[in-house]
Amino acid sequence: MQNRYSGDIGDFSKLGLLRVLHAAGLTIGLNWYLTPNETHNSDGLHVKYLDQEKFRACDEELWLNLKRIVDSGQREIRFLEAEDILQATFFSECLDLAGKTKSQRLTCRHRWFSKSLSSMSGIDLVCVDPDNGLVVPSALSRPKENKYVLPEELAAYYAQGSSVIYYQHKARRKDDFYIEQHRKLMSRHDFVGTTGLVLKFKTTSQRYYMFIVQPRHKDDDNLVEAVGNAVIARDYDVRQRKAVLADAIVLTDGRVVETRSAKRSYSGSIELSAITDWDFDLLAILIFDENGYIESDIEVEGAQGHRVSHGQGAELQL
């Protein structure tokens, strides 16, 4: 992250996701992996979304706050650390490795990360936001290593009890490359019991949000519902969306899409949260398997389903 990026489309996607997870009951930590501003390219100029109502419909409060920051020229991360943008624990110390010897860089990074680790103690979910993502061999121990997160740093947050999300820039490689890279990372001995999830943000500058999920969060219904509903909202093209509500999406043609997500238990059963008002046009359901991977998605016309009392949940008969 660099200050000059503040308020761009990347912040809108990242902060929007974290706001959903916070609303699901998780405490959030965000290490910006802040580095000094660079001037050799035009990164950070992706702010045209602030002129488009279709993005405003995704999260109006966030959109308005980011628009205010960009329009005022106050493009610094300290202005993003407001409670009406995200309620979180932030670590915003800059990691500057320029002009240092290899030994000095190692010492500097170790001290910097130790401070960040201490600040995130007891947090449910820690998000890290390096410029480029997971470190590549050519950057190890080099001055530009500060643009990447190290596997050992992700493992340290995980060992402290936090689930972790890390930003991954999409370069000129196919999705399978990044998914396999994430799988290899999670196979390390210091990620025992974890499950993964990869969310791809496709608008403008493509990026991924890579999840490393703690065992206790894997079966957390609130987390499943929050992530699942965010995925469903994403899959309805932004051109079709007029508004995104807590458990529903309003399309530009006026139709209302009710959203539900659930995880299959080890016994094979699936239980959805209660549907108390069936006044909608479509029901979109996302099913995760027992290991936390997306198994299937279902779209049901509202007129085709009806509710049958079933404990605290709902059973569909089609």
Kinemage of the C-alpha trace (Angstrom):
@kinemage 1
@onewidth
@group {chain A} dominant
@subgroup {mainchain}
@vectorlist {calphas} color= white
{ca met a 1} P 0.000 0.000 0.000
{ca gln a 2} L 1.092 3.532 -0.728
{ca asn a 3} L -0.598 6.719 0.448
{ca arg a 4} L -1.209 7.783 -3.160
{ca tyr a 5} L -3.514 4.763 -3.635
{ca ser a 6} L -5.889 5.900 -0.876
{ca gly a 7} L -9.511 5.842 -1.972
{ca asp a 8} L -8.967 4.012 -5.271
{ca ile a 9} L -11.035 1.061 -6.513
{ca gly a 10} L -8.767 -1.326 -4.602
{ca asp a 11} L -9.643 0.335 -1.300
{ca phe a 12} L -13.320 0.180 -2.201
{ca ser a 13} L -13.140 -3.587 -2.742
{ca lys a 14} L -10.938 -4.338 0.276
{ca leu a 15} L -12.734 -2.097 2.764
{ca gly a 16} L -16.122 -3.225 1.476
{ca leu a 17} L -15.199 -6.862 2.103
{ca leu a 18} L -13.851 -6.118 5.597
{ca arg a 19} L -16.976 -4.126 6.483
{ca val a 20} L -19.102 -7.176 5.629
{ca leu a 21} L -16.934 -9.416 7.804
{ca his a 22} L -17.011 -6.939 10.687
{ca ala a 23} L -20.808 -6.816 10.420
{ca ala a 24} L -20.773 -10.622 10.765
{ca gly a 25} L -19.278 -10.212 14.234
{ca leu a 26} L -15.544 -10.550 13.593
{ca thr a 27} L -12.940 -8.179 15.005
{ca ile a 28} L -10.745 -6.876 12.186
{ca gly a 29} L -7.066 -5.951 12.002
{ca leu a 30} L -5.537 -4.260 8.964
{ca asn a 31} L -1.800 -3.983 8.366
{ca trp a 32} L -1.481 -1.677 5.380
{ca tyr a 33} L 2.080 -2.855 4.588
{ca leu a 34} L 2.652 0.818 3.890
{ca thr a 35} L 5.629 1.707 1.684
{ca pro a 36} L 6.892 5.117 0.465
{ca asn a 37} L 5.075 6.696 -2.479
{ca glu a 38} L 6.571 5.973 -5.893
{ca thr a 39} L 6.391 8.331 -8.859
{ca his a 40} L 7.429 6.185 -11.831
{ca asn a 41} L 3.890 5.092 -12.775
{ca ser a 42} L 0.254 6.208 -12.602
{ca asp a 43} L -0.942 3.606 -10.100
{ca gly a 44} L -3.638 4.921 -7.789
{ca leu a 45} L -5.556 6.734 -10.519
{ca his a 46} L -8.361 4.148 -10.594
{ca val a 47} L -11.024 6.413 -9.084
{ca lys a 48} L -13.574 6.628 -11.908
{ca tyr a 49} L -15.816 4.325 -9.875
{ca leu a 50} L -16.566 7.409 -7.746
{ca asp a 51} L -18.439 8.899 -10.711
{ca gln a 52} L -20.633 5.815 -11.162
{ca glu a 53} L -23.853 5.209 -9.270
{ca lys a 54} L -23.621 1.433 -9.823
{ca phe a 55} L -20.694 1.320 -7.385
{ca arg a 56} L -22.463 3.616 -4.947
{ca ala a 57} L -25.232 1.003 -4.777
{ca cys a 58} L -22.794 -1.621 -3.469
{ca asp a 59} L -22.023 0.269 -0.226
{ca glu a 60} L -23.239 3.855 -0.232
{ca glu a 61} L -21.663 4.886 3.077
{ca leu a 62} L -18.231 3.624 2.058
{ca trp a 63} L -18.537 5.083 -1.450
{ca leu a 64} L -19.431 8.540 -0.096
{ca asn a 65} L -16.591 8.510 2.429
{ca leu a 66} L -13.993 7.506 -0.154
{ca lys a 67} L -15.331 10.069 -2.615
{ca arg a 68} L -14.943 12.773 0.023
{ca ile a 69} L -11.319 11.740 0.637
{ca val a 70} L -10.394 11.644 -3.051
{ca asp a 71} L -12.212 14.887 -3.907
{ca ser a 72} L -10.480 16.700 -1.026
{ca gly a 73} L -7.034 15.550 -2.147
{ca gln a 74} L -6.393 14.015 1.296
{ca arg a 75} L -5.124 10.742 -0.117
{ca glu a 76} L -3.401 9.340 2.933
{ca ile a 77} L -4.248 6.126 4.774
{ca arg a 78} L -4.790 8.013 8.048
{ca phe a 79} L -7.999 9.383 6.544
{ca leu a 80} L -9.155 5.818 5.800
{ca glu a 81} L -8.819 4.840 9.464
{ca ala a 82} L -12.118 6.398 10.476
{ca glu a 83} L -14.783 4.408 12.320
{ca asp a 84} L -17.446 5.264 9.761
{ca ile a 85} L -15.210 3.656 7.117
{ca leu a 86} L -14.028 0.595 9.051
{ca gln a 87} L -13.999 -0.323 12.721
{ca ala a 88} L -10.655 -2.072 13.025
{ca thr a 89} L -7.214 -2.140 14.594
{ca phe a 90} L -4.811 -0.536 12.110
{ca phe a 91} L -1.042 -0.830 11.755
{ca ser a 92} L 0.208 1.977 9.543
{ca glu a 93} L 3.946 2.254 10.183
{ca cys a 94} L 5.849 2.614 6.904
{ca leu a 95} L 8.266 -0.163 5.893
{ca asp a 96} L 11.073 1.633 4.061
{ca leu a 97} L 14.046 -0.527 3.053
{ca ala a 98} L 15.655 1.904 0.617
{ca gly a 99} L 19.341 2.730 1.104
{ca lys a 100} L 19.925 -0.054 3.614
{ca thr a 101} L 22.318 -2.993 3.487
{ca lys a 102} L 20.926 -6.532 3.449
{ca ser a 103} L 21.612 -6.912 7.155
{ca gln a 104} L 19.964 -3.596 7.937
{ca arg a 105} L 16.913 -4.543 5.836
{ca leu a 106} L 16.484 -7.813 7.751
{ca thr a 107} L 16.721 -6.033 11.101
{ca cys a 108} L 14.370 -3.251 10.008
{ca arg a 109} L 11.734 -5.645 8.742
{ca his a 110} L 11.958 -7.873 11.810
{ca arg a 111} L 11.386 -4.925 14.152
{ca trp a 112} L 8.591 -3.538 11.990
{ca phe a 113} L 6.764 -6.862 11.810
{ca ser a 114} L 7.180 -7.624 15.527
{ca lys a 115} L 5.409 -4.358 16.320
{ca ser a 116} L 2.597 -5.194 13.894
{ca leu a 117} L 2.200 -8.700 15.331
{ca ser a 118} L 1.900 -7.341 18.846
{ca ser a 119} L -0.718 -4.802 17.740
{ca met a 120} L -2.883 -7.569 16.219
{ca ser a 121} L -2.966 -9.823 19.277
{ca gly a 122} L -6.453 -11.179 19.968
{ca ile a 123} L -7.916 -10.098 16.611
{ca asp a 124} L -10.272 -12.539 14.844
{ca leu a 125} L -9.229 -11.673 11.286
{ca val a 126} L -6.090 -9.878 10.107
{ca cys a 127} L -5.912 -8.448 6.581
{ca val a 128} L -2.537 -7.546 5.070
{ca asp a 129} L -2.296 -5.253 2.058
{ca pro a 130} L 1.123 -5.402 0.350
{ca asp a 131} L 1.524 -3.736 -3.034
{ca asn a 132} L 2.037 -6.994 -4.913
{ca gly a 133} L 1.047 -9.948 -2.730
{ca leu a 134} L 2.959 -13.058 -1.713
{ca val a 135} L 6.727 -12.650 -2.081
{ca val a 136} L 8.387 -13.953 -5.256
{ca pro a 137} L 11.942 -15.412 -5.318
{ca ser a 138} L 13.385 -12.440 -7.217
{ca ala a 139} L 12.359 -10.044 -4.434
{ca leu a 140} L 13.624 -12.001 -1.412
{ca ser a 141} L 16.125 -9.997 0.663
{ca arg a 142} L 16.025 -7.169 -1.903
{ca pro a 143} L 15.020 -3.537 -1.284
{ca lys a 144} L 11.684 -4.157 -3.077
{ca glu a 145} L 10.811 -6.975 -0.671
{ca asn a 146} L 8.717 -4.434 1.246
{ca lys a 147} L 6.137 -4.636 -1.561
{ca tyr a 148} L 5.378 -8.238 -0.601
{ca val a 149} L 4.217 -10.277 2.378
{ca leu a 150} L 6.403 -13.183 3.538
{ca pro a 151} L 4.907 -16.631 4.259
{ca glu a 152} L 6.488 -16.531 7.721
{ca glu a 153} L 4.594 -13.324 8.502
{ca leu a 154} L 1.258 -14.836 7.501
{ca ala a 155} L 2.102 -17.892 9.607
{ca ala a 156} L 2.888 -15.703 12.626
{ca tyr a 157} L -0.541 -14.036 12.481
{ca tyr a 158} L -2.129 -17.484 12.099
{ca ala a 159} L -0.145 -18.906 15.037
{ca gln a 160} L -1.449 -16.015 17.125
{ca gly a 161} L -4.991 -17.300 16.514
{ca ser a 162} L -6.145 -15.024 13.693
{ca ser a 163} L -7.624 -15.973 10.371
{ca val a 164} L -5.756 -14.070 7.655
{ca ile a 165} L -6.577 -12.393 4.345
{ca tyr a 166} L -3.775 -11.245 2.088
{ca tyr a 167} L -3.996 -9.142 -1.047
{ca gln a 168} L -2.627 -10.688 -4.249
{ca his a 169} L -2.137 -8.650 -7.403
{ca lys a 170} L -3.023 -10.457 -10.629
{ca ala a 171} L -0.227 -10.146 -13.160
{ca arg a 172} L -0.127 -11.867 -16.557
{ca arg a 173} L -0.898 -15.334 -15.250
{ca lys a 174} L -4.081 -17.374 -15.224
{ca asp a 175} L -6.213 -17.853 -12.125
{ca asp a 176} L -4.981 -21.428 -11.684
{ca phe a 177} L -1.451 -20.195 -10.995
{ca tyr a 178} L -2.535 -18.059 -8.024
{ca ile a 179} L -4.934 -20.680 -6.684
{ca glu a 180} L -2.196 -23.311 -6.753
{ca gln a 181} L 0.242 -20.880 -5.134
{ca his a 182} L -2.266 -20.376 -2.332
{ca arg a 183} L -2.776 -24.126 -1.919
{ca lys a 184} L 0.969 -24.668 -1.605
{ca leu a 185} L 1.169 -21.926 0.993
{ca met a 186} L -1.553 -23.545 3.094
{ca ser a 187} L 0.189 -26.937 2.931
{ca arg a 188} L 3.026 -25.566 5.077
{ca his a 189} L 3.420 -27.187 8.489
{ca asp a 190} L 2.632 -23.902 10.251
{ca phe a 191} L -0.907 -23.679 8.830
{ca val a 192} L -2.280 -26.776 10.543
{ca gly a 193} L -6.041 -27.192 10.246
{ca thr a 194} L -6.593 -24.273 7.910
{ca thr a 195} L -8.972 -24.053 4.980
{ca gly a 196} L -8.752 -21.553 2.152
{ca leu a 197} L -10.895 -19.327 0.026
{ca val a 198} L -9.991 -17.146 -2.948
{ca leu a 199} L -12.132 -14.150 -3.945
{ca lys a 200} L -11.312 -12.441 -7.228
{ca phe a 201} L -12.150 -8.775 -7.790
{ca lys a 202} L -12.419 -8.324 -11.544
{ca thr a 203} L -13.222 -4.632 -11.986
{ca thr a 204} L -10.438 -2.418 -13.442
{ca ser a 205} L -7.237 -3.679 -11.812
{ca gln a 206} L -7.806 -7.375 -11.126
{ca arg a 207} L -6.859 -8.706 -7.701
{ca tyr a 208} L -7.491 -11.570 -5.331
{ca tyr a 209} L -8.229 -11.737 -1.638
{ca met a 210} L -6.704 -14.949 -0.297
{ca phe a 211} L -8.199 -16.350 2.908
{ca ile a 212} L -6.346 -18.537 5.429
{ca val a 213} L -9.144 -19.617 7.765
{ca gln a 214} L -8.711 -20.768 11.355
{ca pro a 215} L -10.465 -24.062 12.260
{ca arg a 216} L -12.764 -22.243 14.679
{ca his a 217} L -13.914 -19.910 11.889
{ca lys a 218} L -14.392 -22.674 9.336
{ca asp a 219} L -17.688 -23.650 10.963
{ca asp a 220} L -18.718 -20.112 11.903
{ca asp a 221} L -22.170 -19.654 10.357
{ca asn a 222} L -21.867 -15.851 10.471
{ca leu a 223} L -18.601 -15.956 8.525
{ca val a 224} L -20.025 -18.421 5.978
{ca glu a 225} L -23.122 -16.265 5.518
{ca ala a 226} L -21.147 -13.023 5.202
{ca val a 227} L -18.600 -14.346 2.685
{ca gly a 228} L -21.211 -16.270 0.738
{ca asn a 229} L -23.563 -13.317 0.415
{ca ala a 230} L -20.655 -11.110 -0.684
{ca val a 231} L -19.813 -13.655 -3.408
{ca ile a 232} L -23.438 -13.786 -4.555
{ca ala a 233} L -23.636 -9.981 -4.704
{ca arg a 234} L -20.431 -9.938 -6.768
{ca asp a 235} L -21.778 -12.506 -9.232
{ca tyr a 236} L -24.718 -10.311 -10.144
{ca asp a 237} L -23.015 -7.988 -12.613
{ca val a 238} L -22.759 -4.452 -11.200
{ca arg a 239} L -24.681 -3.193 -14.219
{ca gln a 240} L -27.709 -5.156 -12.963
{ca arg a 241} L -27.519 -3.984 -9.358
{ca lys a 242} L -29.342 -1.002 -7.969
{ca ala a 243} L -28.632 -1.689 -4.286
{ca val a 244} L -27.048 -4.326 -2.060
{ca leu a 245} L -28.762 -4.845 1.280
{ca ala a 246} L -27.898 -7.117 4.221
{ca asp a 247} L -29.590 -10.227 2.785
{ca ala a 248} L -30.869 -9.001 -0.560
{ca ile a 249} L -29.871 -7.417 -3.852
{ca val a 250} L -32.151 -5.018 -5.708
{ca leu a 251} L -31.657 -5.191 -9.472
{ca thr a 252} L -32.095 -2.257 -11.825
{ca asp a 253} L -35.232 -3.867 -13.281
{ca gly a 254} L -36.808 -3.774 -9.812
{ca arg a 255} L -36.498 -7.474 -9.001
{ca val a 256} L -35.400 -8.402 -5.491
{ca val a 257} L -32.906 -11.231 -5.010
{ca glu a 258} L -32.863 -12.763 -1.514
{ca thr a 259} L -29.434 -14.230 -0.644
{ca arg a 260} L -28.556 -17.150 1.588
{ca ser a 261} L -25.333 -19.078 2.154
{ca ala a 262} L -24.758 -22.282 4.101
{ca lys a 263} L -22.074 -24.845 4.789
{ca arg a 264} L -22.738 -28.564 4.503
{ca ser a 265} L -22.154 -30.337 7.822
{ca tyr a 266} L -20.029 -33.464 8.072
{ca ser a 267} L -23.282 -35.451 8.254
{ca gly a 268} L -24.231 -34.023 4.864
{ca ser a 269} L -27.067 -31.755 5.971
{ca ile a 270} L -27.508 -28.092 5.049
{ca glu a 271} L -29.425 -25.566 7.127
{ca leu a 272} L -30.216 -22.070 5.924
{ca ser a 273} L -30.905 -19.144 8.203
{ca ala a 274} L -34.597 -18.403 8.576
{ca ile a 275} L -36.463 -16.716 5.740
{ca thr a 276} L -39.230 -14.757 7.422
{ca asp a 277} L -40.465 -12.711 4.469
{ca trp a 278} L -40.904 -14.436 1.116
{ca asp a 279} L -41.743 -11.268 -0.783
{ca phe a 280} L -38.891 -11.522 -3.314
{ca asp a 281} L -38.464 -12.526 -6.938
{ca leu a 282} L -35.383 -14.759 -6.793
{ca leu a 283} L -33.656 -16.748 -4.074
{ca ala a 284} L -29.883 -17.129 -4.622
{ca ile a 285} L -28.171 -19.775 -2.481
{ca leu a 286} L -24.446 -20.538 -2.247
{ca ile a 287} L -23.434 -23.882 -0.729
{ca phe a 288} L -19.996 -24.560 0.766
{ca asp a 289} L -18.848 -28.143 1.294
{ca glu a 290} L -17.728 -29.467 4.681
{ca asn a 291} L -14.161 -28.269 4.008
{ca gly a 292} L -15.187 -24.699 3.243
{ca tyr a 293} L -14.926 -24.802 -0.567
{ca ile a 294} L -17.752 -23.599 -2.811
{ca glu a 295} L -19.778 -26.656 -3.811
{ca ser a 296} L -22.693 -25.248 -5.784
{ca asp a 297} L -24.925 -22.263 -6.380
{ca ile a 298} L -28.690 -22.349 -6.770
{ca glu a 299} L -31.112 -19.766 -8.113
{ca val a 300} L -34.817 -20.290 -7.432
{ca glu a 301} L -37.743 -18.252 -8.708
{ca gly a 302} L -39.592 -16.874 -5.684
{ca ala a 303} L -42.893 -18.241 -6.945
{ca gln a 304} L -41.491 -21.782 -7.118
{ca gly a 305} L -40.588 -22.118 -3.458
{ca his a 306} L -42.502 -22.033 -0.251
{ca arg a 307} L -41.431 -22.193 3.352
{ca val a 308} L -42.003 -25.183 5.628
{ca ser a 309} L -41.358 -24.642 9.347
{ca his a 310} L -38.177 -26.440 10.280
{ca gly a 311} L -36.674 -25.391 13.605
{ca gln a 312} L -34.900 -22.076 13.276
{ca gly a 313} L -34.175 -22.535 9.593
{ca ala a 314} L -36.161 -23.063 6.409
{ca glu a 315} L -36.704 -26.031 4.143
{ca leu a 316} L -37.375 -25.463 0.454
{ca gln a 317} L -39.773 -27.634 -1.515
{ca leu a 318} L -39.496 -27.045 -5.251
